[in-house]
Structure formats: C-alpha cells, structure tokens
C-alpha cells in the first residue's frame, strides 16, 4: 500500500485531496492510463476507462533531474528580467531605445548565423 508520494523537486506538485478530486491529469478529461493518488485509501490508482484500480507498490518518488531544475530556474529568472525591462521601457525612453537596439542586434545575429550555415 502506498503511504505517500514524495516529490523531490521544486517544480513538481502532487495534489492531495479526496478520492474524487485528486488527479495528476485534469479530472474533467479522464483517460485510460490516467493516475491519481487517493488520499482516502492512501493508494496510487490507475484509470482503466471505467474504474480506478489500485496500484500496489512502494512509496513512489517523483521529481525532475538537477539539469531540468537549473533550466527552469534560468527561464524563470530570464522571464523576470524581461518583465522588469519591459516595465522600465514604458517609463524610461532610454530603456525602450536600448531594448529596441537589443532586439535589432538579436535579429542581425540570427541572420548572420543562418548565412554562415549555408
């Protein structure tokens, strides 16, 4: 019997709720092979298309590898930086001009790289 599901990742979430509301996938679109953790029975269950069948095993561990976590950290930081730059560009014309220059330089770089590959 499964006692718990451990998540060893900042970006993985196991939703724990009642037997009818706790799906890894969207509860409104259950498909064969969908999985949920039933907190009433404390078991991982698999949807067969008609019923939920218990999966008896040891405590599963779910997580992302360190490279995936590093990549997500980088993306979140980059998104925050871009959002801040956009906010500042609305307030400061010099920032807006600099962002325009960066976008133009990025496009030029893409063009040059594409030409070098030919």
Buried (B, 14 or more C-beta within 10 A) or exposed (E): EBEEBEBEBEEBEBEEBEBEEBBBEEBEEBEEEBBBBBBEEEBBBBBEEEEBEBEEEEEBEEBBEEEEBEEBEEEEEEEEEEEEBEEBBEEEEEBBEBBEEEEEEEEEEEEEEEEEEE
